[in-house]
């Protein structure tokens, strides 16, 4: 899993690329939390994620919960691939994770 960080006007955007599965989950979670720092608005750009396992879903939930505890906290998953969207929808998490196809609407 590769993570590229960029600061937009309204949020920290972390672009993820690769498979977010059991093998990558722990290190990805640590990387996300380390790059998050004290930011209160986080968007995960998942256009480059081709697979998401239950361990990967847990990473998203931990990030969302961490940001949600902060004043003004905001979390969204932007530009999910069709596979990731289906997995999150089938899990009933698409609404609670703020899925959007428009990165600019949540980050800029």
Biopython code that builds the backbone (N, CA, C, O; Angstrom):
import numpy as np
from Bio.PDB.StructureBuilder import StructureBuilder

atoms = [
    (1, "UNK", "N", (0.848, -1.176, 0.000)),
    (1, "UNK", "CA", (0.000, 0.000, 0.000)),
    (1, "UNK", "C", (0.889, 1.232, 0.000)),
    (1, "UNK", "O", (1.789, 1.362, 0.830)),
    (2, "UNK", "N", (0.631, 2.131, -0.931)),
    (2, "UNK", "CA", (1.341, 3.398, -0.999)),
    (2, "UNK", "C", (0.394, 4.514, -0.588)),
    (2, "UNK", "O", (-0.790, 4.494, -0.926)),
    (3, "UNK", "N", (0.925, 5.492, 0.148)),
    (3, "UNK", "CA", (0.127, 6.631, 0.596)),
    (3, "UNK", "C", (0.852, 7.910, 0.209)),
    (3, "UNK", "O", (2.034, 8.087, 0.504)),
    (4, "UNK", "N", (0.123, 8.797, -0.455)),
    (4, "UNK", "CA", (0.663, 10.093, -0.839)),
    (4, "UNK", "C", (-0.195, 11.172, -0.187)),
    (4, "UNK", "O", (-1.412, 11.201, -0.370)),
    (5, "UNK", "N", (0.437, 12.047, 0.564)),
    (5, "UNK", "CA", (-0.282, 13.101, 1.285)),
    (5, "UNK", "C", (-0.232, 14.409, 0.514)),
    (5, "UNK", "O", (0.776, 14.751, -0.104)),
    (6, "UNK", "N", (-1.352, 15.137, 0.566)),
    (6, "UNK", "CA", (-1.394, 16.494, 0.027)),
    (6, "UNK", "C", (-2.352, 17.320, 0.870)),
    (6, "UNK", "O", (-3.382, 16.829, 1.331)),
    (7, "UNK", "N", (-1.999, 18.564, 1.060)),
    (7, "UNK", "CA", (-2.828, 19.470, 1.862)),
    (7, "UNK", "C", (-3.691, 20.287, 0.925)),
    (7, "UNK", "O", (-3.173, 21.026, 0.088)),
    (8, "UNK", "N", (-4.981, 20.164, 1.054)),
    (8, "UNK", "CA", (-5.930, 20.962, 0.279)),
    (8, "UNK", "C", (-6.463, 22.055, 1.200)),
    (8, "UNK", "O", (-6.156, 22.065, 2.392)),
    (9, "UNK", "N", (-7.244, 22.958, 0.666)),
    (9, "UNK", "CA", (-7.688, 24.102, 1.462)),
    (9, "UNK", "C", (-8.561, 23.704, 2.647)),
    (9, "UNK", "O", (-8.522, 24.369, 3.683)),
    (10, "UNK", "N", (-9.347, 22.636, 2.523)),
    (10, "UNK", "CA", (-10.257, 22.260, 3.610)),
    (10, "UNK", "C", (-9.899, 20.951, 4.295)),
    (10, "UNK", "O", (-10.524, 20.612, 5.301)),
    (11, "UNK", "N", (-8.923, 20.200, 3.799)),
    (11, "UNK", "CA", (-8.650, 18.896, 4.403)),
    (11, "UNK", "C", (-7.279, 18.363, 4.004)),
    (11, "UNK", "O", (-6.706, 18.749, 2.985)),
    (12, "UNK", "N", (-6.786, 17.483, 4.827)),
    (12, "UNK", "CA", (-5.632, 16.675, 4.470)),
    (12, "UNK", "C", (-6.159, 15.535, 3.604)),
    (12, "UNK", "O", (-7.102, 14.844, 3.991)),
    (13, "UNK", "N", (-5.558, 15.338, 2.441)),
    (13, "UNK", "CA", (-5.967, 14.263, 1.543)),
    (13, "UNK", "C", (-4.840, 13.240, 1.481)),
    (13, "UNK", "O", (-3.699, 13.571, 1.159)),
    (14, "UNK", "N", (-5.177, 12.007, 1.790)),
    (14, "UNK", "CA", (-4.234, 10.904, 1.659)),
    (14, "UNK", "C", (-4.710, 10.020, 0.523)),
    (14, "UNK", "O", (-5.780, 9.418, 0.605)),
    (15, "UNK", "N", (-3.914, 9.939, -0.541)),
    (15, "UNK", "CA", (-4.239, 9.097, -1.687)),
    (15, "UNK", "C", (-3.630, 7.718, -1.455)),
    (15, "UNK", "O", (-2.415, 7.581, -1.308)),
    (16, "UNK", "N", (-4.485, 6.703, -1.423)),
    (16, "UNK", "CA", (-4.051, 5.339, -1.204)),
    (16, "UNK", "C", (-3.991, 4.601, -2.531)),
    (16, "UNK", "O", (-4.819, 4.829, -3.413)),
    (17, "UNK", "N", (-3.015, 3.720, -2.671)),
    (17, "UNK", "CA", (-2.862, 2.963, -3.896)),
    (17, "UNK", "C", (-2.400, 1.548, -3.562)),
    (17, "UNK", "O", (-1.431, 1.362, -2.826)),
    (18, "UNK", "N", (-3.094, 0.555, -4.104)),
    (18, "UNK", "CA", (-2.744, -0.836, -3.881)),
    (18, "UNK", "C", (-3.886, -1.602, -3.254)),
    (18, "UNK", "O", (-5.052, -1.237, -3.401)),
    (19, "UNK", "N", (-3.542, -2.664, -2.555)),
    (19, "UNK", "CA", (-4.528, -3.510, -1.892)),
    (19, "UNK", "C", (-4.537, -3.209, -0.403)),
    (19, "UNK", "O", (-3.499, -3.268, 0.257)),
    (20, "UNK", "N", (-5.709, -2.889, 0.119)),
    (20, "UNK", "CA", (-5.841, -2.656, 1.559)),
    (20, "UNK", "C", (-6.415, -3.930, 2.157)),
    (20, "UNK", "O", (-7.617, -4.046, 2.397)),
    (21, "UNK", "N", (-5.522, -4.878, 2.389)),
    (21, "UNK", "CA", (-5.911, -6.191, 2.888)),
    (21, "UNK", "C", (-5.234, -6.466, 4.226)),
    (21, "UNK", "O", (-4.587, -5.584, 4.789)),
    (22, "UNK", "N", (-5.378, -7.668, 4.727)),
    (22, "UNK", "CA", (-4.829, -8.022, 6.038)),
    (22, "UNK", "C", (-3.317, -7.823, 6.112)),
    (22, "UNK", "O", (-2.790, -7.472, 7.167)),
    (23, "UNK", "N", (-2.627, -8.043, 5.014)),
    (23, "UNK", "CA", (-1.170, -7.881, 5.012)),
    (23, "UNK", "C", (-0.753, -6.413, 5.120)),
    (23, "UNK", "O", (0.292, -6.104, 5.693)),
    (24, "UNK", "N", (-1.561, -5.520, 4.575)),
    (24, "UNK", "CA", (-1.202, -4.097, 4.549)),
    (24, "UNK", "C", (-1.899, -3.282, 5.632)),
    (24, "UNK", "O", (-1.530, -2.131, 5.861)),
    (25, "UNK", "N", (-2.890, -3.847, 6.297)),
    (25, "UNK", "CA", (-3.760, -3.066, 7.187)),
    (25, "UNK", "C", (-3.009, -2.388, 8.329)),
    (25, "UNK", "O", (-3.165, -1.184, 8.530)),
    (26, "UNK", "N", (-2.223, -3.110, 9.060)),
    (26, "UNK", "CA", (-1.565, -2.535, 10.251)),
    (26, "UNK", "C", (-0.620, -1.407, 9.882)),
    (26, "UNK", "O", (-0.661, -0.340, 10.494)),
    (27, "UNK", "N", (0.230, -1.626, 8.893)),
    (27, "UNK", "CA", (1.168, -0.569, 8.516)),
    (27, "UNK", "C", (0.443, 0.620, 7.888)),
    (27, "UNK", "O", (0.856, 1.765, 8.074)),
    (28, "UNK", "N", (-0.625, 0.360, 7.152)),
    (28, "UNK", "CA", (-1.408, 1.450, 6.562)),
    (28, "UNK", "C", (-2.068, 2.281, 7.651)),
    (28, "UNK", "O", (-2.069, 3.511, 7.585)),
    (29, "UNK", "N", (-2.628, 1.611, 8.651)),
    (29, "UNK", "CA", (-3.259, 2.334, 9.759)),
    (29, "UNK", "C", (-2.240, 3.207, 10.480)),
    (29, "UNK", "O", (-2.522, 4.368, 10.778)),
    (30, "UNK", "N", (-1.079, 2.671, 10.759)),
    (30, "UNK", "CA", (-0.033, 3.445, 11.426)),
    (30, "UNK", "C", (0.393, 4.636, 10.582)),
    (30, "UNK", "O", (0.589, 5.731, 11.108)),
    (31, "UNK", "N", (0.539, 4.429, 9.271)),
    (31, "UNK", "CA", (0.933, 5.521, 8.376)),
    (31, "UNK", "C", (-0.133, 6.612, 8.330)),
    (31, "UNK", "O", (0.192, 7.798, 8.377)),
    (32, "UNK", "N", (-1.398, 6.221, 8.239)),
    (32, "UNK", "CA", (-2.484, 7.201, 8.190)),
    (32, "UNK", "C", (-2.499, 8.026, 9.467)),
    (32, "UNK", "O", (-2.569, 9.254, 9.412)),
    (33, "UNK", "N", (-2.433, 7.365, 10.616)),
    (33, "UNK", "CA", (-2.484, 8.087, 11.891)),
    (33, "UNK", "C", (-1.261, 8.978, 12.081)),
    (33, "UNK", "O", (-1.377, 10.071, 12.635)),
    (34, "UNK", "N", (-0.096, 8.529, 11.633)),
    (34, "UNK", "CA", (1.111, 9.345, 11.745)),
    (34, "UNK", "C", (1.012, 10.591, 10.865)),
    (34, "UNK", "O", (1.371, 11.686, 11.298)),
    (35, "UNK", "N", (0.528, 10.430, 9.636)),
    (35, "UNK", "CA", (0.409, 11.574, 8.737)),
    (35, "UNK", "C", (-0.732, 12.495, 9.143)),
    (35, "UNK", "O", (-0.703, 13.690, 8.848)),
    (36, "UNK", "N", (-1.729, 11.951, 9.813)),
    (36, "UNK", "CA", (-2.876, 12.736, 10.264)),
    (36, "UNK", "C", (-2.459, 13.800, 11.267)),
    (36, "UNK", "O", (-2.949, 14.928, 11.223)),
    (37, "UNK", "N", (-1.553, 13.441, 12.174)),
    (37, "UNK", "CA", (-1.120, 14.394, 13.184)),
    (37, "UNK", "C", (-2.293, 14.961, 13.940)),
    (37, "UNK", "O", (-3.102, 14.205, 14.476)),
    (38, "UNK", "N", (-2.408, 16.285, 14.000)),
    (38, "UNK", "CA", (-3.511, 16.909, 14.726)),
    (38, "UNK", "C", (-4.586, 17.460, 13.788)),
    (38, "UNK", "O", (-5.432, 18.247, 14.212)),
    (39, "UNK", "N", (-4.560, 17.056, 12.526)),
    (39, "UNK", "CA", (-5.582, 17.482, 11.563)),
    (39, "UNK", "C", (-6.959, 17.018, 12.029)),
    (39, "UNK", "O", (-7.096, 15.961, 12.645)),
    (40, "UNK", "N", (-7.967, 17.817, 11.729)),
    (40, "UNK", "CA", (-9.328, 17.427, 12.103)),
    (40, "UNK", "C", (-10.179, 17.078, 10.882)),
    (40, "UNK", "O", (-11.308, 16.608, 11.028)),
    (41, "UNK", "N", (-9.647, 17.305, 9.685)),
    (41, "UNK", "CA", (-10.393, 16.982, 8.462)),
    (41, "UNK", "C", (-9.520, 16.080, 7.590)),
    (41, "UNK", "O", (-8.430, 16.467, 7.169)),
    (42, "UNK", "N", (-10.019, 14.870, 7.330)),
    (42, "UNK", "CA", (-9.262, 13.879, 6.574)),
    (42, "UNK", "C", (-10.119, 13.305, 5.458)),
    (42, "UNK", "O", (-11.264, 12.905, 5.671)),
    (43, "UNK", "N", (-9.539, 13.274, 4.266)),
    (43, "UNK", "CA", (-10.174, 12.624, 3.123)),
    (43, "UNK", "C", (-9.214, 11.566, 2.612)),
    (43, "UNK", "O", (-8.044, 11.845, 2.349)),
    (44, "UNK", "N", (-9.719, 10.352, 2.475)),
    (44, "UNK", "CA", (-8.932, 9.283, 1.879)),
    (44, "UNK", "C", (-9.361, 9.142, 0.431)),
    (44, "UNK", "O", (-10.506, 8.793, 0.146)),
    (45, "UNK", "N", (-8.443, 9.412, -0.479)),
    (45, "UNK", "CA", (-8.693, 9.268, -1.912)),
    (45, "UNK", "C", (-8.365, 7.822, -2.266)),
    (45, "UNK", "O", (-7.202, 7.419, -2.257)),
    (46, "UNK", "N", (-9.395, 7.052, -2.576)),
    (46, "UNK", "CA", (-9.203, 5.618, -2.793)),
    (46, "UNK", "C", (-9.331, 5.213, -4.256)),
    (46, "UNK", "O", (-9.667, 4.070, -4.565)),
    (47, "UNK", "N", (-9.057, 6.167, -5.164)),
    (47, "UNK", "CA", (-9.125, 5.874, -6.593)),
    (47, "UNK", "C", (-8.127, 4.797, -7.004)),
    (47, "UNK", "O", (-8.326, 4.116, -8.010)),
    (48, "UNK", "N", (-7.055, 4.639, -6.231)),
    (48, "UNK", "CA", (-6.027, 3.665, -6.575)),
    (48, "UNK", "C", (-6.103, 2.370, -5.787)),
    (48, "UNK", "O", (-5.197, 1.541, -5.876)),
    (49, "UNK", "N", (-7.172, 2.179, -5.014)),
    (49, "UNK", "CA", (-7.303, 0.959, -4.197)),
    (49, "UNK", "C", (-8.131, -0.058, -4.967)),
    (49, "UNK", "O", (-9.304, 0.175, -5.259)),
    (50, "UNK", "N", (-7.512, -1.186, -5.291)),
    (50, "UNK", "CA", (-8.221, -2.185, -6.092)),
    (50, "UNK", "C", (-8.839, -3.314, -5.275)),
    (50, "UNK", "O", (-9.575, -4.137, -5.819)),
    (51, "UNK", "N", (-8.548, -3.364, -3.971)),
    (51, "UNK", "CA", (-9.152, -4.385, -3.120)),
    (51, "UNK", "C", (-9.203, -3.882, -1.683)),
    (51, "UNK", "O", (-8.283, -3.213, -1.213)),
    (52, "UNK", "N", (-10.284, -4.213, -0.996)),
    (52, "UNK", "CA", (-10.483, -3.816, 0.391)),
    (52, "UNK", "C", (-11.023, -5.014, 1.166)),
    (52, "UNK", "O", (-12.104, -5.519, 0.862)),
    (53, "UNK", "N", (-10.272, -5.465, 2.165)),
    (53, "UNK", "CA", (-10.711, -6.591, 2.994)),
    (53, "UNK", "C", (-11.365, -6.061, 4.268)),
    (53, "UNK", "O", (-11.443, -4.851, 4.481)),
    (54, "UNK", "N", (-11.829, -6.973, 5.101)),
    (54, "UNK", "CA", (-12.415, -6.559, 6.383)),
    (54, "UNK", "C", (-11.371, -5.862, 7.259)),
    (54, "UNK", "O", (-11.703, -4.942, 8.006)),
    (55, "UNK", "N", (-10.131, -6.292, 7.170)),
    (55, "UNK", "CA", (-9.058, -5.610, 7.915)),
    (55, "UNK", "C", (-8.865, -4.190, 7.384)),
    (55, "UNK", "O", (-8.570, -3.274, 8.152)),
    (56, "UNK", "N", (-9.029, -4.006, 6.090)),
    (56, "UNK", "CA", (-8.942, -2.685, 5.492)),
    (56, "UNK", "C", (-10.103, -1.797, 5.912)),
    (56, "UNK", "O", (-9.928, -0.600, 6.141)),
    (57, "UNK", "N", (-11.285, -2.386, 6.011)),
    (57, "UNK", "CA", (-12.446, -1.639, 6.490)),
    (57, "UNK", "C", (-12.177, -1.136, 7.897)),
    (57, "UNK", "O", (-12.526, -0.002, 8.225)),
    (58, "UNK", "N", (-11.569, -1.952, 8.720)),
    (58, "UNK", "CA", (-11.243, -1.543, 10.082)),
    (58, "UNK", "C", (-10.316, -0.325, 10.083)),
    (58, "UNK", "O", (-10.467, 0.566, 10.920)),
    (59, "UNK", "N", (-9.371, -0.281, 9.165)),
    (59, "UNK", "CA", (-8.468, 0.870, 9.046)),
    (59, "UNK", "C", (-9.274, 2.140, 8.784)),
    (59, "UNK", "O", (-9.024, 3.178, 9.396)),
    (60, "UNK", "N", (-10.238, 2.053, 7.873)),
    (60, "UNK", "CA", (-11.085, 3.213, 7.566)),
    (60, "UNK", "C", (-11.882, 3.645, 8.782)),
    (60, "UNK", "O", (-11.999, 4.838, 9.061)),
    (61, "UNK", "N", (-12.428, 2.682, 9.504)),
    (61, "UNK", "CA", (-13.230, 2.997, 10.685)),
    (61, "UNK", "C", (-12.398, 3.635, 11.788)),
    (61, "UNK", "O", (-12.856, 4.569, 12.448)),
    (62, "UNK", "N", (-11.185, 3.144, 11.995)),
    (62, "UNK", "CA", (-10.296, 3.732, 13.005)),
    (62, "UNK", "C", (-9.965, 5.176, 12.629)),
    (62, "UNK", "O", (-9.987, 6.062, 13.483)),
    (63, "UNK", "N", (-9.661, 5.409, 11.366)),
    (63, "UNK", "CA", (-9.352, 6.781, 10.922)),
    (63, "UNK", "C", (-10.559, 7.692, 11.105)),
    (63, "UNK", "O", (-10.424, 8.815, 11.591)),
    (64, "UNK", "N", (-11.735, 7.212, 10.720)),
    (64, "UNK", "CA", (-12.956, 8.013, 10.858)),
    (64, "UNK", "C", (-13.248, 8.315, 12.322)),
    (64, "UNK", "O", (-13.624, 9.437, 12.661)),
    (65, "UNK", "N", (-13.079, 7.336, 13.177)),
    (65, "UNK", "CA", (-13.336, 7.531, 14.607)),
    (65, "UNK", "C", (-12.327, 8.505, 15.214)),
    (65, "UNK", "O", (-12.697, 9.358, 16.021)),
    (66, "UNK", "N", (-11.066, 8.383, 14.834)),
    (66, "UNK", "CA", (-10.024, 9.267, 15.349)),
    (66, "UNK", "C", (-10.329, 10.718, 14.998)),
    (66, "UNK", "O", (-10.268, 11.596, 15.858)),
    (67, "UNK", "N", (-10.654, 10.964, 13.749)),
    (67, "UNK", "CA", (-10.959, 12.327, 13.311)),
    (67, "UNK", "C", (-12.276, 12.803, 13.914)),
    (67, "UNK", "O", (-12.410, 13.970, 14.283)),
    (68, "UNK", "N", (-13.234, 11.909, 14.010)),
    (68, "UNK", "CA", (-14.545, 12.279, 14.537)),
    (68, "UNK", "C", (-14.526, 12.748, 15.975)),
    (68, "UNK", "O", (-15.431, 13.468, 16.397)),
    (69, "UNK", "N", (-13.532, 12.363, 16.727)),
    (69, "UNK", "CA", (-13.404, 12.780, 18.129)),
    (69, "UNK", "C", (-12.870, 14.203, 18.268)),
    (69, "UNK", "O", (-12.925, 14.782, 19.353)),
    (70, "UNK", "N", (-12.365, 14.756, 17.202)),
    (70, "UNK", "CA", (-11.731, 16.068, 17.259)),
    (70, "UNK", "C", (-12.751, 17.168, 16.959)),
    (70, "UNK", "O", (-13.700, 16.950, 16.207)),
    (71, "UNK", "N", (-12.552, 18.345, 17.548)),
    (71, "UNK", "CA", (-13.446, 19.470, 17.234)),
    (71, "UNK", "C", (-13.436, 19.752, 15.731)),
    (71, "UNK", "O", (-12.373, 19.878, 15.123)),
    (72, "UNK", "N", (-14.604, 19.846, 15.150)),
    (72, "UNK", "CA", (-14.711, 20.090, 13.715)),
    (72, "UNK", "C", (-14.321, 18.895, 12.878)),
    (72, "UNK", "O", (-14.067, 19.031, 11.682)),
    (73, "UNK", "N", (-14.270, 17.724, 13.490)),
    (73, "UNK", "CA", (-13.826, 16.522, 12.795)),
    (73, "UNK", "C", (-14.663, 16.177, 11.581)),
    (73, "UNK", "O", (-15.892, 16.247, 11.613)),
    (74, "UNK", "N", (-13.979, 15.801, 10.504)),
    (74, "UNK", "CA", (-14.641, 15.431, 9.255)),
    (74, "UNK", "C", (-13.835, 14.328, 8.598)),
    (74, "UNK", "O", (-12.606, 14.385, 8.564)),
    (75, "UNK", "N", (-14.532, 13.318, 8.073)),
    (75, "UNK", "CA", (-13.884, 12.200, 7.387)),
    (75, "UNK", "C", (-14.695, 11.832, 6.163)),
    (75, "UNK", "O", (-15.925, 11.817, 6.210)),
    (76, "UNK", "N", (-14.016, 11.537, 5.068)),
    (76, "UNK", "CA", (-14.697, 11.072, 3.862)),
    (76, "UNK", "C", (-13.784, 10.135, 3.082)),
    (76, "UNK", "O", (-12.559, 10.229, 3.146)),
    (77, "UNK", "N", (-14.410, 9.242, 2.356)),
    (77, "UNK", "CA", (-13.728, 8.385, 1.399)),
    (77, "UNK", "C", (-14.117, 8.903, 0.021)),
    (77, "UNK", "O", (-15.288, 8.879, -0.357)),
    (78, "UNK", "N", (-13.116, 9.372, -0.725)),
    (78, "UNK", "CA", (-13.374, 9.967, -2.035)),
    (78, "UNK", "C", (-12.929, 9.043, -3.160)),
    (78, "UNK", "O", (-11.965, 8.289, -3.031)),
    (79, "UNK", "N", (-13.648, 9.124, -4.246)),
    (79, "UNK", "CA", (-13.332, 8.432, -5.495)),
    (79, "UNK", "C", (-13.064, 6.933, -5.336)),
    (79, "UNK", "O", (-12.090, 6.424, -5.891)),
    (80, "UNK", "N", (-13.913, 6.218, -4.586)),
    (80, "UNK", "CA", (-13.678, 4.782, -4.443)),
    (80, "UNK", "C", (-13.854, 4.070, -5.779)),
    (80, "UNK", "O", (-14.718, 4.431, -6.578)),
    (81, "UNK", "N", (-13.038, 3.071, -6.007)),
    (81, "UNK", "CA", (-13.217, 2.247, -7.202)),
    (81, "UNK", "C", (-14.549, 1.506, -7.074)),
    (81, "UNK", "O", (-15.131, 1.444, -5.992)),
    (82, "UNK", "N", (-15.014, 0.958, -8.165)),
    (82, "UNK", "CA", (-16.281, 0.220, -8.150)),
    (82, "UNK", "C", (-16.223, -0.931, -7.145)),
    (82, "UNK", "O", (-17.205, -1.209, -6.456)),
    (83, "UNK", "N", (-15.082, -1.590, -7.067)),
    (83, "UNK", "CA", (-14.925, -2.709, -6.124)),
    (83, "UNK", "C", (-15.025, -2.234, -4.686)),
    (83, "UNK", "O", (-15.740, -2.833, -3.882)),
    (84, "UNK", "N", (-14.317, -1.163, -4.355)),
    (84, "UNK", "CA", (-14.342, -0.631, -2.989)),
    (84, "UNK", "C", (-15.742, -0.118, -2.651)),
    (84, "UNK", "O", (-16.234, -0.346, -1.545)),
    (85, "UNK", "N", (-16.377, 0.561, -3.580)),
    (85, "UNK", "CA", (-17.733, 1.060, -3.343)),
    (85, "UNK", "C", (-18.694, -0.104, -3.049)),
    (85, "UNK", "O", (-19.506, -0.025, -2.127)),
    (86, "UNK", "N", (-18.595, -1.164, -3.827)),
    (86, "UNK", "CA", (-19.472, -2.322, -3.621)),
    (86, "UNK", "C", (-19.224, -2.960, -2.259)),
    (86, "UNK", "O", (-20.176, -3.313, -1.562)),
    (87, "UNK", "N", (-17.973, -3.110, -1.874)),
    (87, "UNK", "CA", (-17.637, -3.724, -0.586)),
    (87, "UNK", "C", (-18.182, -2.869, 0.562)),
    (87, "UNK", "O", (-18.776, -3.403, 1.499)),
    (88, "UNK", "N", (-17.988, -1.564, 0.498)),
    (88, "UNK", "CA", (-18.484, -0.685, 1.561)),
    (88, "UNK", "C", (-20.012, -0.629, 1.574)),
    (88, "UNK", "O", (-20.625, -0.559, 2.639)),
    (89, "UNK", "N", (-20.613, -0.660, 0.409)),
    (89, "UNK", "CA", (-22.075, -0.662, 0.324)),
    (89, "UNK", "C", (-22.646, -1.966, 0.877)),
    (89, "UNK", "O", (-23.607, -1.951, 1.646)),
    (90, "UNK", "N", (-22.055, -3.085, 0.487)),
    (90, "UNK", "CA", (-22.506, -4.386, 0.989)),
    (90, "UNK", "C", (-22.340, -4.500, 2.498)),
    (90, "UNK", "O", (-23.084, -5.225, 3.159)),
    (91, "UNK", "N", (-21.361, -3.779, 3.041)),
    (91, "UNK", "CA", (-21.113, -3.780, 4.488)),
    (91, "UNK", "C", (-22.005, -2.785, 5.229)),
    (91, "UNK", "O", (-22.023, -2.764, 6.459)),
    (92, "UNK", "N", (-22.739, -1.969, 4.488)),
    (92, "UNK", "CA", (-23.601, -0.958, 5.093)),
    (92, "UNK", "C", (-22.845, 0.243, 5.625)),
    (92, "UNK", "O", (-23.355, 0.966, 6.482)),
    (93, "UNK", "N", (-21.630, 0.469, 5.129)),
    (93, "UNK", "CA", (-20.782, 1.546, 5.649)),
    (93, "UNK", "C", (-20.626, 2.718, 4.697)),
    (93, "UNK", "O", (-19.919, 3.676, 5.010)),
    (94, "UNK", "N", (-21.269, 2.660, 3.547)),
    (94, "UNK", "CA", (-21.073, 3.723, 2.565)),
    (94, "UNK", "C", (-21.532, 5.081, 3.079)),
    (94, "UNK", "O", (-20.868, 6.086, 2.826)),
    (95, "UNK", "N", (-22.641, 5.132, 3.788)),
    (95, "UNK", "CA", (-23.116, 6.417, 4.307)),
    (95, "UNK", "C", (-22.268, 6.908, 5.479)),
    (95, "UNK", "O", (-21.925, 8.089, 5.543)),
    (96, "UNK", "N", (-21.930, 6.019, 6.399)),
    (96, "UNK", "CA", (-21.198, 6.468, 7.593)),
    (96, "UNK", "C", (-19.754, 6.870, 7.272)),
    (96, "UNK", "O", (-19.132, 7.590, 8.053)),
    (97, "UNK", "N", (-19.217, 6.422, 6.147)),
    (97, "UNK", "CA", (-17.849, 6.793, 5.776)),
    (97, "UNK", "C", (-17.815, 7.926, 4.761)),
    (97, "UNK", "O", (-16.749, 8.266, 4.249)),
    (98, "UNK", "N", (-18.962, 8.509, 4.467)),
    (98, "UNK", "CA", (-19.007, 9.693, 3.612)),
    (98, "UNK", "C", (-18.465, 9.476, 2.216)),
    (98, "UNK", "O", (-17.670, 10.283, 1.735)),
    (99, "UNK", "N", (-18.876, 8.406, 1.553)),
    (99, "UNK", "CA", (-18.404, 8.141, 0.196)),
    (99, "UNK", "C", (-18.820, 9.253, -0.758)),
    (99, "UNK", "O", (-19.965, 9.705, -0.745)),
    (100, "UNK", "N", (-17.877, 9.682, -1.579)),
    (100, "UNK", "CA", (-18.151, 10.687, -2.595)),
    (100, "UNK", "C", (-17.255, 10.442, -3.802)),
    (100, "UNK", "O", (-16.126, 9.968, -3.673)),
    (101, "UNK", "N", (-17.778, 10.773, -4.972)),
    (101, "UNK", "CA", (-16.984, 10.683, -6.185)),
    (101, "UNK", "C", (-16.292, 12.007, -6.509)),
    (101, "UNK", "O", (-15.468, 12.078, -7.421)),
    (102, "UNK", "N", (-16.631, 13.044, -5.762)),
    (102, "UNK", "CA", (-16.124, 14.396, -6.025)),
    (102, "UNK", "C", (-15.135, 14.820, -4.941)),
    (102, "UNK", "O", (-15.529, 15.336, -3.895)),
    (103, "UNK", "N", (-13.868, 14.599, -5.199)),
    (103, "UNK", "CA", (-12.816, 14.934, -4.247)),
    (103, "UNK", "C", (-12.819, 16.430, -3.920)),
    (103, "UNK", "O", (-12.667, 16.810, -2.759)),
    (104, "UNK", "N", (-12.987, 17.260, -4.917)),
    (104, "UNK", "CA", (-12.941, 18.706, -4.697)),
    (104, "UNK", "C", (-14.025, 19.173, -3.741)),
    (104, "UNK", "O", (-13.801, 20.110, -2.975)),
    (105, "UNK", "N", (-15.184, 18.551, -3.766)),
    (105, "UNK", "CA", (-16.288, 19.005, -2.914)),
    (105, "UNK", "C", (-16.012, 18.800, -1.414)),
    (105, "UNK", "O", (-16.617, 19.469, -0.576)),
    (106, "UNK", "N", (-15.121, 17.898, -1.087)),
    (106, "UNK", "CA", (-14.824, 17.639, 0.328)),
    (106, "UNK", "C", (-13.436, 18.112, 0.755)),
    (106, "UNK", "O", (-13.144, 18.167, 1.950)),
    (107, "UNK", "N", (-12.587, 18.451, -0.199)),
    (107, "UNK", "CA", (-11.207, 18.805, 0.148)),
    (107, "UNK", "C", (-10.833, 20.244, -0.187)),
    (107, "UNK", "O", (-10.027, 20.852, 0.516)),
    (108, "UNK", "N", (-11.399, 20.783, -1.232)),
    (108, "UNK", "CA", (-11.008, 22.130, -1.682)),
    (108, "UNK", "C", (-11.958, 23.194, -1.190)),
    (108, "UNK", "O", (-11.767, 24.374, -1.481)),
]
sb = StructureBuilder()
sb.init_structure("model")
sb.init_model(0)
sb.init_chain("A")
sb.init_seg("    ")
for serial, (resi, resn, name, xyz) in enumerate(atoms, 1):
    if name == "N":
        sb.init_residue(resn, " ", resi, " ")
    sb.init_atom(name, np.array(xyz, "f"), 0.0, 1.0, " ", f" {name:<3s}", serial, name[0])
structure = sb.get_structure()
